[in-house]
């Protein structure tokens, strides 16, 4: 069987956003998620991923009406990812049994922002096409299980750019040599 499942978690960073004279900055937040996927030959795998990201607002400037540091920005995303395990020559050393990989995905983001100050209450929801690219390292830790460290750049909507560092735990159903 070539089926696998993964859970992941880590810190999430949202870039400063400036749109039409309004700007916002965000505190370090978090990402949690999971994926199910299928291996093919030549190190390729296709997966469906769900991820939830949430960051508190550091500062948001409203349409010339003042600023606020209350609120949050959150995203729920459903992605289809294509990953490729990069082949490395064997060094015959079990300690360095590390498998690098790269990938890209496309999907949909459901975003929500809420913020307020004494003059304005701002609530907004968006649904956008989103995409992401990722790079990472995986290492088998015991029978059919691997641990991974990923960096993901995720763009959801027109102006929201997320950078995530994720630790993942992958379980491979059946005997699979590839990372996922």
C-alpha positions in Angstrom: 0.0 0.0 0.0 1.2 3.5 -0.7 -1.1 5.5 1.5 0.1 7.9 4.3 -1.2 10.3 6.9 0.5 13.2 8.5 -0.1 15.7 11.4 1.8 19.0 11.6 2.2 22.0 13.9 4.5 25.0 14.3 4.9 28.8 14.3 3.2 30.9 11.6 4.3 34.4 10.5 2.1 36.8 8.5 3.9 39.6 6.6 3.0 43.2 7.2 0.1 44.2 4.9 -0.5 47.6 3.3 -3.7 48.1 1.2 -5.2 51.4 0.1 -3.4 53.3 2.9 -4.4 50.8 5.6 -1.7 48.7 7.2 -1.5 45.8 9.7 1.2 43.9 11.4 0.8 40.6 13.2 2.3 38.7 16.1 3.8 35.2 15.7 1.0 32.8 15.5 0.6 29.1 15.0 -0.4 26.5 12.4 -1.9 23.1 13.0 -3.0 20.7 10.3 -2.9 17.3 8.7 -2.7 15.6 5.4 -3.5 12.3 3.7 -1.6 11.2 0.6 -0.6 8.6 -1.9 2.9 7.7 -3.2 3.8 7.1 -6.8 7.0 6.1 -8.4 10.1 8.3 -8.7 9.5 9.9 -5.3 6.3 11.7 -6.3 3.3 11.9 -3.9 0.0 13.7 -4.1 -1.8 14.8 -0.9 -4.8 16.6 0.4 -4.0 19.0 3.2 -6.0 20.9 5.8 -4.3 23.7 7.8 -5.5 26.2 10.3 -3.4 29.4 10.9 -4.1 32.1 13.5 -2.2 35.2 14.4 -3.0 38.0 16.8 -2.8 41.6 15.4 0.1 43.7 16.6 -1.2 46.9 15.1 -3.8 47.8 12.5 -4.5 51.3 11.1 -8.1 51.8 9.9 -8.9 54.1 7.0 -7.5 57.2 8.8 -9.6 56.5 11.9 -6.9 55.5 14.3 -5.3 52.3 15.2 -5.9 49.1 17.2 -3.9 46.3 18.7 -6.9 44.1 19.5 -8.0 41.3 17.2 -6.8 38.4 15.1 -6.4 37.0 11.6 -7.1 33.3 10.9 -7.2 31.1 7.9 -8.5 27.6 7.2 -7.1 26.2 4.0 -7.7 23.1 1.9 -4.9 22.3 -0.4 -3.9 19.7 -3.0 -0.1 19.3 -2.8 2.3 17.6 -5.2 5.6 16.6 -3.5 8.9 15.3 -4.8 11.4 13.4 -2.6 14.8 14.5 -3.9 17.1 11.5 -4.5 20.4 11.7 -2.6 23.3 9.3 -3.0 23.6 6.9 0.0 26.4 7.6 2.4 26.0 4.2 4.2 25.5 6.0 7.5 22.1 5.4 9.2 22.4 8.6 11.3 22.2 10.7 8.1 19.1 8.9 6.7 17.5 12.2 5.8 15.2 12.6 2.8 14.9 16.2 1.4 11.7 17.1 -0.5 10.1 20.1 -2.4 6.5 20.7 -3.2 3.8 23.0 -4.4 0.0 23.2 -3.8 -3.1 24.9 -4.8 -6.4 25.2 -3.0 -8.8 27.5 -1.2 -8.5 29.7 1.9 -11.3 30.7 4.2 -10.0 33.8 6.0 -11.4 35.8 8.9 -10.2 39.1 10.5 -11.6 40.8 13.5 -10.3 44.0 15.1 -11.6 47.0 17.0 -10.8 50.2 18.7 -13.0 52.8 20.5 -14.3 54.2 17.1 -14.4 51.2 14.8 -15.4 47.5 14.9 -13.9 45.7 11.8 -15.0 42.2 10.9 -14.3 40.7 7.5 -14.5 37.2 5.9 -12.9 36.2 2.6 -12.7 33.1 0.5 -9.8 33.0 -1.9 -7.9 30.8 -4.2 -4.5 30.1 -2.6 -1.2 28.5 -3.4 1.9 27.4 -1.5 5.4 26.1 -2.0 7.3 24.0 0.5 10.7 22.5 1.2 11.7 20.2 4.0 13.7 17.3 5.4 12.3 14.0 6.7 13.9 11.3 8.7 12.5 7.8 9.5 12.3 7.4 13.3 10.8 3.9 13.5 8.8 1.3 11.6 6.7 3.2 8.9 6.9 6.5 10.8 9.0 9.6 9.9 9.5 13.0 11.5 9.8 16.1 9.2 10.8 19.7 9.4 9.1 21.9 6.7 9.2 25.5 5.6 6.0 26.6 3.8 5.3 29.9 2.0 1.5 30.2 1.7 -0.3 33.0 -0.3 -4.0 33.2 0.5 -5.9 36.0 -1.2 -4.4 39.1 -2.7 -2.4 40.4 0.2 -1.9 37.7 2.8 1.5 36.0 2.9 2.2 33.3 5.5 5.6 31.8 6.4 5.4 28.6 8.5 7.9 26.3 10.1 6.3 23.0 10.7 7.2 19.8 12.5 5.3 16.8 11.1 4.8 13.2 12.0 4.0 10.9 9.1 2.7 7.4 9.3 3.0 5.2 6.2 0.5 2.4 5.9 2.3 -0.6 4.5 5.9 -0.6 3.6 7.1 2.5 1.8 10.6 3.7 1.3 9.7 7.3 0.4 9.3 10.1 2.8 5.5 10.4 2.7 
